Amino acid sequence: MKQRILYLVKYYVLTVLVFIVAKLVFMLCNQDGHHVAVGDFFEVVAHGLTLDLSTALYFVLVPFLVVLVSLYWNQKKVLTTILDVYNGIIAIALSLAFVADTSLYEFWQFKLDASCLQYLETPTEAMASVSGGYIALRFVIWLVVALLIFMAYRAAVRPLRTVSPLPANYKSVAYGLLALLLFAPLFIIGIRGGLGESVTNIGQVYYSQNQFLNHSAVNPVFNFLDSMDQTASTIPNYQFMEEEERARLMEGIYPTESIDTDTLLNTSRPNVVVILLESCGGIFTEDIGGRKDIMPNLNRYVHEGVYFSQFYANSYRTDRGTLCTWSGYPSFPTSSVMKIPSKTRFLPGLAKSLREVGYQTSYLYGGDINFTNMRSYLVTIGFDQLKWKDDYSVEERQTAKWGVRDDITFATLYEQIAQFKADEHYLIGYSTLSSHEPWDVPTHVLDEEIPNAFNYLDQCLGDFIEKMRKTPQWDNLLVVLLPDHGYTYFGVGEEHEMHDHVPMLWLGGAIKAPRRIEQLCNQTDLPATLLGQMGLAHDDFTFSRDVMSSNYTYPFAVHTYNNGITMKDSTGFAVYDLNANRIIVDKSTNSEALIRRGMAILQTASQHINSLGTNQQHETIR
């Protein structure tokens, strides 16, 4: 009996040790760009231990049941084989979790969670950010780590092979069974995290203002399992406050009509081209990031067009940012609305609005337009013509890992504009792709590969704009430039307000005069602002604001990331972490009130999106 209990204890301790070693390796592999001292390794292990201890109990459940059976069934070979198979499965799963978590953090800047499952639908696109050698090396590491974990578990099983059933008398068997059953409440209490009202959660290991250290302390297996009910294709019902408070905080902050709009254009019917610049955060520009060398053309155009200097991205992923731009709809921390066609069919779309007044609509993207359900979304919101990777030659498709590189697609954009007649109106959407991992661009102007990729994007943009200036189409053309989202670089992460401070610039002959707009605003405000300039109604864009309208009286910017909210208004900037359930960045004179409003927005948006397609969908949520 003693050996059985000792085996379970050893199995449990071994699992905890595996978690700790994985945690330390994670920190060593991802510490570049983060301030990490030697003492932080000990702090991370200490603060993350409670979550490791709780998670490890899940893995002991099967061995516990096998030990119970071994009390009465003298089939050691069968039972140890069951344990070997179980340990093999666990070793493979744990190794996959650890290697994926450690590898993906460099790109995602958050812990492994269930959102990664959406990329399994399009594995080619999911792996486009890295090389074949990168994948092969991780595969080998995965197998080696799995083998090491399996061997460690098998060594723990070995003593159990010599254990025989208890003597066949009822007293000894009853004592043994009673002793083992005492473990049951320990499992329940341990997994739950105690006897109090609070249960085990990710936030319990957060202890630092350095988010990297908090993320390092989180057990990736627990994080993945905990997020399974919050996948990218479902929207949680966020409930932060009572309805009365929510309605009060939302009152008047999203006006849906334009009043006495300050006019930026010299025509109410410009031809419109909206270019989403992949990952083009303000940190790469002169006005926001102080960098003159990376994007000199964009830096110059800031003074030649209408520049929105206090413009902020709503989200951190292309699928989210694309939807925010075209539908003027908020983003969610762990969910992608684009992945839910049953909801997107009810959303407004800038293309749909312009098509109703006679505009021809088309979208251009050099990658796989089926990725993250992009095709379905674009068609649903009003784009009639789609041109994407498969419409190019095999040679052109192979010019970049993600598909057709930017200089080729910019040339396509120019050709598309040139084909329209003078009396035709059109809206063209275009997403660039080269300024993305693995940064495989054909030019080498700058030494650092990431700034160099944005320099290449800037060259393509400059060539396109200068070429368009020489055409008659330029006179009635409005080119809107904005990123799909920001990017973590130069040590600027989600907890920094510059991370989501991005440029939006309007260029073209349709511009009345160069201007600098200082109004604080969001990516979601593009539809209402543009439609307001054109004298068109935008009341169906319930979360988009015309920032040039006189009723835009409370300028603010909201942003969500995995798994948090950032808010900025005249009082300052604040960040709220939904895992830790607390404010982690307090740079506002009233951060509590600022974040409370951000929560009201998130709660309202979740209520609204979940009501679409139901009997409540026509109710106005305010």
C-alpha positions in Angstrom: 0.0 0.0 0.0 2.8 2.3 0.9 4.4 1.8 -2.5 1.2 2.7 -4.3 0.9 6.0 -2.4 4.5 6.7 -3.0 4.0 6.1 -6.7 1.2 8.6 -6.9 3.2 11.2 -5.0 6.2 10.7 -7.2 4.0 11.0 -10.3 2.5 14.2 -9.0 5.9 15.7 -8.1 7.4 14.7 -11.4 4.6 16.5 -13.3 5.1 19.7 -11.3 8.8 19.5 -12.0 8.1 19.1 -15.7 6.0 22.3 -15.6 8.7 24.2 -13.8 11.5 23.2 -16.2 9.2 24.2 -19.1 8.6 27.5 -17.5 12.3 28.2 -17.1 13.0 27.2 -20.7 10.2 29.5 -21.9 11.8 32.4 -20.1 15.3 31.7 -21.5 14.0 31.4 -25.0 11.8 34.5 -25.0 13.6 37.0 -22.7 15.1 39.1 -25.5 13.3 42.5 -25.5 12.1 42.0 -21.9 13.8 43.2 -18.8 14.6 40.0 -16.9 16.9 39.6 -13.9 18.3 36.4 -12.4 15.9 36.7 -9.4 12.9 36.9 -11.8 13.4 33.2 -12.6 12.9 32.3 -9.0 10.0 34.8 -8.7 8.2 33.3 -11.7 8.5 29.8 -10.4 7.3 30.7 -7.0 4.3 32.7 -8.1 3.4 30.2 -10.8 3.6 27.2 -8.5 0.0 27.3 -7.3 -1.3 26.9 -10.8 1.3 24.2 -11.6 0.2 22.3 -8.4 -3.4 22.5 -9.4 -2.9 21.6 -13.1 -0.7 18.6 -12.2 -3.6 17.0 -10.3 -5.5 16.5 -13.5 -2.7 14.3 -14.8 -2.7 12.1 -11.7 -6.3 11.1 -12.1 -5.8 8.2 -14.4 -2.8 6.8 -12.4 -5.0 7.1 -9.3 -7.8 5.0 -10.9 -5.3 2.4 -12.1 -3.9 2.1 -8.6 -7.4 1.6 -7.3 -7.9 -1.2 -9.7 -4.6 -2.8 -8.8 -5.8 -3.3 -5.3 -8.1 -6.2 -6.5 -6.9 -7.2 -9.9 -3.7 -9.1 -10.2 -2.9 -8.1 -13.8 0.2 -6.1 -13.4 1.2 -6.4 -17.1 -2.1 -5.1 -18.3 -2.2 -2.2 -15.8 1.4 -1.1 -16.5 0.7 -1.2 -20.2 -2.3 1.1 -19.7 0.0 3.4 -17.8 2.6 3.3 -20.5 0.1 4.2 -23.2 -1.3 7.0 -21.0 2.1 8.3 -20.2 3.0 8.3 -23.9 -0.1 10.3 -24.7 0.6 12.8 -21.9 4.3 13.1 -22.9 3.3 13.9 -26.5 0.6 16.4 -25.4 2.8 18.2 -22.8 5.7 18.4 -25.3 3.5 19.9 -27.9 2.1 22.4 -25.5 5.5 23.5 -24.2 7.2 23.7 -27.7 4.2 25.5 -29.2 3.9 27.9 -26.3 7.6 28.8 -26.3 7.8 29.1 -30.1 4.6 31.1 -30.6 5.1 33.6 -27.9 7.7 35.4 -30.0 5.0 36.2 -32.6 1.8 36.4 -30.4 3.1 37.9 -27.2 0.5 35.9 -25.2 0.3 32.4 -23.9 -0.9 29.4 -25.8 -4.6 29.2 -25.8 -7.5 27.7 -27.8 -7.4 30.5 -30.4 -4.6 28.6 -32.1 -7.1 26.0 -33.2 -8.6 28.3 -35.8 -5.4 28.2 -37.7 -5.6 24.4 -38.2 -8.3 25.0 -40.8 -5.7 26.7 -43.0 -2.3 25.2 -42.0 -0.4 26.5 -45.0 -1.3 30.1 -44.1 -0.6 29.5 -40.4 2.9 28.4 -41.2 3.7 31.1 -43.7 5.4 33.2 -41.1 8.2 30.8 -40.6 10.6 28.8 -42.7 10.6 25.0 -43.3 13.8 24.7 -41.3 12.1 26.5 -38.4 9.2 24.0 -38.5 11.5 21.0 -38.9 13.7 22.0 -35.9 10.6 22.5 -33.7 9.3 19.1 -34.8 12.6 17.4 -33.7 12.5 19.3 -30.4 9.0 18.2 -29.8 9.9 14.5 -30.4 13.0 14.7 -28.1 11.1 16.5 -25.3 8.2 14.0 -25.6 10.7 11.1 -25.3 12.4 12.6 -22.3 9.1 13.2 -20.5 7.9 9.6 -21.3 11.1 8.1 -20.0 10.7 10.1 -16.8 7.2 8.9 -16.3 8.1 5.3 -17.2 10.8 5.4 -14.5 8.2 6.5 -12.0 5.9 3.5 -13.0 8.7 0.9 -12.6 8.3 0.4 -8.8 4.6 -0.3 -9.3 5.4 -3.4 -11.5 6.5 -5.3 -8.4 3.5 -4.4 -6.3 1.0 -7.3 -5.7 -2.6 -7.0 -4.6 -3.3 -6.8 -0.9 -4.0 -10.0 1.0 -7.5 -11.2 0.3 -9.1 -10.3 3.6 -11.8 -7.7 3.8 -10.1 -5.7 6.6 -6.9 -5.0 4.8 -8.6 -4.3 1.5 -11.1 -1.9 3.2 -8.2 -0.1 4.9 -6.3 0.2 1.6 -9.4 1.4 -0.3 -10.2 3.9 2.4 -6.7 5.3 2.4 -6.8 5.9 -1.3 -10.3 7.3 -1.3 -9.0 10.0 1.0 -7.2 11.3 -2.0 -10.6 12.1 -3.7 -11.3 15.3 -1.7 -7.7 16.3 -2.1 -8.1 16.2 -5.9 -11.3 18.2 -5.8 -9.9 20.9 -3.4 -6.6 21.0 -5.2 -8.0 21.3 -8.7 -10.6 23.9 -7.5 -7.9 25.9 -5.8 -9.2 25.7 -2.2 -12.4 25.9 -0.3 -13.1 29.6 -0.8 -15.4 31.2 -3.4 -12.6 31.9 -5.8 -11.5 29.0 -8.0 -8.2 28.3 -9.7 -7.6 31.0 -12.4 -4.8 32.5 -14.5 -4.9 35.8 -12.6 -3.8 34.2 -9.4 -0.2 34.0 -10.6 0.1 37.6 -11.9 2.4 39.5 -9.6 4.4 42.0 -11.7 4.0 45.2 -13.8 6.2 43.3 -16.3 3.7 41.4 -18.4 6.4 39.0 -19.7 7.0 37.8 -16.1 3.2 37.3 -15.6 2.9 35.4 -18.8 5.9 33.2 -17.8 4.3 32.3 -14.6 1.1 31.0 -16.3 0.9 27.3 -16.9 0.4 26.9 -20.7 -1.6 23.7 -20.3 -4.0 25.2 -17.9 -4.3 28.4 -20.0 -5.2 26.3 -23.1 -7.8 24.2 -21.3 -9.3 27.2 -19.5 -9.7 29.0 -22.9 -11.4 26.1 -24.6 -14.8 27.7 -23.9 -13.6 31.0 -25.3 -12.4 30.1 -28.7 -11.9 32.6 -31.5 -15.3 31.6 -33.0 -17.4 32.3 -29.9 -18.1 35.5 -28.2 -18.3 35.4 -24.4 -21.1 37.3 -22.7 -19.0 39.8 -20.7 -20.9 40.9 -17.6 -19.0 43.5 -15.7 -21.9 45.6 -14.3 -25.6 46.0 -13.9 -27.7 47.2 -16.9 -28.3 50.6 -15.4 -24.7 51.4 -15.0 -23.8 50.0 -18.4 -26.5 52.2 -20.1 -25.4 55.2 -18.2 -21.7 54.8 -19.3 -22.7 54.2 -22.9 -25.1 57.2 -23.2 -24.1 59.5 -26.0 -20.6 58.1 -26.6 -21.5 56.6 -30.0 -23.6 59.2 -32.0 -24.9 57.6 -35.2 -25.5 60.8 -37.3 -23.4 63.6 -38.6 -24.2 67.2 -37.6 -22.4 70.2 -39.1 -19.6 68.0 -40.4 -16.2 69.8 -40.9 -15.5 69.1 -44.5 -12.2 67.5 -45.6 -13.1 66.7 -49.2 -13.7 68.8 -52.3 -16.3 66.3 -53.6 -19.1 64.3 -52.1 -18.5 61.4 -54.4 -14.8 60.6 -54.5 -13.5 57.3 -55.8 -12.2 55.5 -52.8 -9.2 53.2 -52.2 -8.7 51.9 -48.7 -5.3 50.3 -48.1 -4.7 48.2 -45.0 -1.0 48.3 -44.3 0.0 45.1 -42.7 1.2 45.5 -39.1 2.2 49.2 -39.8 2.3 50.5 -36.2 3.2 54.1 -35.5 6.5 53.0 -34.0 7.8 52.7 -37.5 6.9 56.3 -38.4 8.5 59.7 -37.7 5.5 61.4 -36.2 4.7 58.7 -33.7 7.8 56.6 -33.2 10.4 59.2 -34.1 11.9 57.1 -36.9 12.8 59.0 -40.0 14.7 56.2 -41.8 12.1 53.4 -42.0 9.1 54.9 -43.9 10.3 58.2 -45.5 7.5 58.3 -48.0 4.8 57.9 -45.5 6.5 60.5 -43.3 6.4 63.0 -46.2 2.8 62.2 -47.1 1.7 63.1 -43.5 2.3 66.8 -44.5 0.5 66.4 -47.9 -2.8 64.9 -46.9 -5.3 64.7 -44.1 -3.5 63.1 -41.2 -5.3 61.7 -38.2 -2.5 62.1 -35.6 -4.4 60.5 -32.6 -5.7 57.4 -34.4 -5.6 54.0 -32.5 -6.1 50.5 -33.7 -8.9 48.5 -32.1 -7.3 45.1 -32.1 -4.1 43.0 -32.6 -4.8 40.6 -35.4 -5.5 41.1 -39.2 -8.9 39.4 -39.1 -10.1 41.6 -36.2 -8.6 44.8 -37.6 -10.1 44.2 -41.0 -13.6 43.8 -39.6 -13.1 46.9 -37.4 -12.2 48.9 -40.4 -14.9 47.9 -42.8 -17.8 47.3 -40.4 -16.9 49.9 -37.8 -17.4 47.1 -35.2 -15.5 46.7 -32.0 -13.0 43.9 -31.4 -13.1 41.3 -28.6 -10.2 40.0 -26.5 -10.3 36.3 -27.4 -12.8 36.1 -30.3 -12.8 36.8 -34.0 -16.2 37.9 -35.3 -15.0 37.3 -38.9 -14.9 33.6 -38.0 -18.7 33.6 -37.4 -20.7 34.0 -40.6 -23.9 33.6 -38.7 -23.1 37.0 -37.1 -21.2 38.8 -39.9 -24.2 38.6 -42.2 -26.0 41.1 -39.9 -23.1 43.6 -39.8 -22.9 46.8 -41.8 -20.2 47.3 -44.3 -18.7 50.3 -45.9 -18.7 48.5 -49.3 -22.4 47.7 -48.9 -23.2 51.4 -48.1 -21.3 52.7 -51.1 -22.7 50.0 -53.4 -26.2 51.2 -52.6 -25.3 54.6 -54.1 -23.9 53.2 -57.3 -20.3 52.3 -56.4 -18.5 49.3 -57.9 -16.7 47.4 -55.2 -13.7 45.1 -55.3 -11.1 43.7 -52.9 -7.4 42.9 -53.5 -5.2 40.6 -51.4 -2.1 38.7 -52.4 -2.6 36.0 -49.9 -5.2 33.3 -49.2 -8.5 35.1 -49.0 -10.1 32.0 -47.4 -7.9 32.4 -44.3 -9.9 33.2 -41.2 -13.1 33.2 -43.2 -12.1 36.4 -45.0 -13.8 35.6 -48.3 -17.2 35.1 -46.7 -16.9 38.3 -44.7 -15.8 40.5 -47.6 -18.6 39.2 -49.8 -21.2 39.6 -47.1 -20.3 43.2 -46.4 -20.6 44.3 -50.1 -17.5 43.5 -52.1 -18.5 42.1 -55.5 -15.1 41.4 -57.0 -12.3 39.6 -55.2 -8.8 39.2 -56.5 -6.3 37.1 -54.5 -3.4 34.8 -54.6 -4.9 32.1 -56.9 -5.6 34.8 -59.5 -1.8 35.2 -60.1 0.7 33.0 -61.8 2.5 30.2 -60.0 5.7 32.3 -60.2 4.0 35.3 -58.7 2.4 33.2 -55.9 5.9 32.1 -54.8 7.4 35.6 -54.5 6.6 35.7 -50.7 5.9 33.1 -48.1 2.4 34.5 -47.5 1.7 34.8 -51.3 2.2 37.6 -53.8 4.5 40.3 -52.6 3.5 43.9 -52.3 5.2 45.5 -55.3 3.2 43.1 -57.6 -0.1 43.7 -55.9 0.4 47.4 -55.8 0.9 47.2 -59.6 -2.4 45.3 -59.8 -4.1 48.0 -57.8 -2.8 50.6 -60.2 -4.1 48.6 -63.2 -7.5 48.2 -61.5 -7.9 51.9 -61.0 -6.8 52.7 -64.5 -9.5 50.5 -66.1 -12.4 52.6 -64.7 -14.1 55.1 -66.9 -14.3 58.8 -65.9 -18.0 58.5 -65.0 -17.7 55.4 -62.9 -17.5 55.4 -59.1 -15.6 52.7 -57.3 -14.4 51.5 -53.9 -11.4 49.2 -53.8 -10.1 47.6 -50.6 -6.6 46.3 -50.5 -4.6 44.4 -47.9 -0.8 44.4 -48.1 1.1 41.4 -46.7 4.9 41.7 -47.0 5.4 43.5 -43.7 4.8 40.3 -41.8 6.9 37.4 -40.5 9.1 36.0 -42.0 9.9 39.5 -43.5 10.9 38.0 -46.9 11.1 41.2 -49.0 13.3 41.6 -52.0 15.1 44.8 -50.9 17.8 45.2 -48.2 18.0 48.9 -47.4 18.1 48.6 -43.6 20.2 46.1 -41.6 17.3 45.0 -39.2 14.9 42.7 -41.1 11.7 44.0 -39.5 12.3 47.7 -40.1 13.6 46.7 -43.6 10.3 45.0 -44.4 8.4 48.2 -43.5 10.9 50.2 -45.6 10.0 47.9 -48.5 6.3 48.5 -47.9 7.0 52.2 -47.9 8.9 52.0 -51.2 5.9 50.2 -52.8 3.5 52.7 -51.4 5.6 55.7 -52.6 5.9 54.2 -56.1 2.2 53.7 -56.3 1.3 57.2 -55.0 3.7 59.0 -57.3 2.5 56.9 -60.3 -1.1 57.7 -59.5 -0.4 61.5 -59.2 0.4 61.5 -62.9 -3.0 60.0 -64.0 -6.3 61.8 -64.5 -7.9 59.4 -62.0 -6.0 61.2 -59.2 -8.2 64.3 -59.3 -11.2 62.5 -57.9 -9.4 59.9 -55.9 -9.3 59.4 -52.1 -6.6 57.0 -50.9 -7.1 56.0 -47.2 -4.0 54.5 -45.6 -4.2 52.8 -42.2 -2.8 49.7 -40.6 -4.8 46.6 -39.7 -3.1 46.6 -36.3 0.0 47.7 -34.5 3.1 45.6 -33.9 5.2 44.7 -30.9 8.8 46.0 -31.5 11.5 48.2 -30.0 10.3 47.0 -26.6 6.8 48.5 -27.1 4.2 46.0 -26.1 0.4 46.0 -25.4 0.9 47.8 -22.1 2.4 50.8 -23.9 0.1 53.3 -25.5 2.3 53.7 -28.5 1.7 50.1 -29.4 -1.7 50.8 -30.9 -1.1 54.4 -31.8 -1.1 54.0 -35.6 -1.2 56.4 -38.6 -4.3 57.1 -40.7 -3.7 59.3 -43.7 -6.1 60.4 -46.5 -4.4 61.3 -49.8 -5.5 62.2 -53.3 -7.0 64.9 -55.5 -10.3 64.6 -53.6 -8.6 66.2 -50.5 -9.6 69.8 -50.1 -6.3 70.8 -48.4 -3.6 69.2 -46.2 -4.7 69.0 -42.5 -3.7 67.5 -39.3 -6.7 66.2 -37.3 -5.9 66.0 -33.6 -9.2 64.3 -32.5 -8.6 61.1 -30.5 -10.3 58.3 -32.5 -10.4 54.6 -33.4 -10.1 52.4 -36.4 -13.8 51.7 -36.1 -14.5 55.4 -36.8 -13.5 55.2 -40.5 -16.9 54.2 -41.9 -18.9 56.9 -40.1 -16.3 59.5 -40.8 -16.0 58.8 -44.5 -19.8 58.4 -45.0 -20.3 61.7 -43.1 -17.9 63.4 -45.5 -20.0 62.0 -48.4 -23.3 63.1 -46.9 -24.5 59.5 -46.5 -26.3 58.1 -43.5 -24.4 55.8 -41.2 -26.9 55.0 -38.5 -26.5 51.3 -39.0 -22.8 51.6 -37.9 -23.8 51.8 -34.2 -20.2 51.6 -33.0 -18.6 54.0 -35.5 -18.4 57.8 -34.9 -18.0 60.6 -37.4 -15.0 62.3 -35.7 -15.5 65.5 -37.9 -19.1 65.9 -36.7 -20.0 68.5 -34.1 -21.7 65.9 -31.9 -18.4 64.0 -31.4 -18.0 65.4 -27.9 -16.2 62.6 -26.1 -13.1 61.6 -27.9 -11.7 58.3 -26.7 -10.0 55.2 -28.1 -10.6 51.6 -27.0 -8.5 48.6 -27.8 -8.7 44.9 -26.9 -6.0 42.3 -26.9 -5.6 38.8 -25.6 -6.8 39.0 -22.8 -7.3 42.7 -21.9 -8.6 46.1 -22.6 -6.8 49.4 -23.1 -8.5 52.8 -22.9 -7.4 56.3 -23.7 -9.1 59.6 -23.4 -8.3 63.2 -22.2 -7.6 61.8 -18.7 -4.8 59.6 -19.9 -4.2 55.9 -20.6 -5.0 52.7 -18.7 -4.8 48.9 -19.3 -6.9 46.3 -17.7 -5.9 42.6 -17.6 -8.9 40.3 -17.7 -6.8 37.4 -16.4 -5.6 39.2 -13.4 -8.8 41.2 -13.1 -7.0 44.4 -12.3 -5.5 47.5 -13.8 -1.9 46.8 -14.8 -1.1 50.3 -16.4 -2.3 53.4 -14.6 -1.5 56.5 -16.5 -4.8 58.3 -16.2 -6.0 60.8 -13.6 -9.0 58.5 -13.1 -8.1 55.0 -14.4 -10.9 53.3 -12.5 -13.5 55.3 -14.3 -11.7 55.0 -17.7 -11.5 51.2 -17.5 -15.1 51.0 -16.2 -16.2 52.7 -19.5 -14.1 50.3 -21.5 -15.8 47.4 -19.7 -19.2 48.9 -20.5 -18.2 49.1 -24.2 -17.1 45.5 -24.2 -20.2 44.3 -22.3 -22.4 46.2 -24.8 -20.6 44.9 -27.8 -20.9 41.3 -26.6 -24.6 41.7 -25.8 -25.1 43.2 -29.3 -23.1 40.5 -31.3 -24.8 37.7 -29.4 -28.2 39.1 -30.0 -27.7 39.1 -33.8 -29.8 36.4 -35.4 -32.1 36.2 -32.4 -35.4 37.8 -31.5 -33.6 40.6 -29.8 -31.4 41.6 -32.7 -33.5 44.7 -33.6 -33.3 46.1 -30.1 -30.9 49.1 -29.8 -28.3 48.4 -27.1 -27.3 51.7 -25.5 
